[in-house]
Amino acid sequence: MDALTVAAFEQRASEAEARISTLEAKLAGTAGLSAQPDELISLREVLVQARAETVKLSEERNKALVENEKLKYQMKHLKRAVQDGDEKLKALKA
């Protein structure tokens, strides 16, 4: 995956983390007796979903980084093979 894809994953992960922080702050603010149980349950569900999305995006990002490293390794060896082939072709023509 290219750098733009990785950047997109990082952006989505950052947004999810920001939502988690906002929800945690809301939960901390509504921890008193005035909080309705239904509100707390819905906030907890949203928080769990946001955390799951953050984990998923982190895993996707890590996979993308690993794939990127593999592709860089392959490119390095392919470039070397092309250079060796070019040198051999020059030697045969000379």
Secondary structure as UniProt FT lines:
FT   HELIX           3..29
FT   TURN            33..34
FT   HELIX           37..93
//
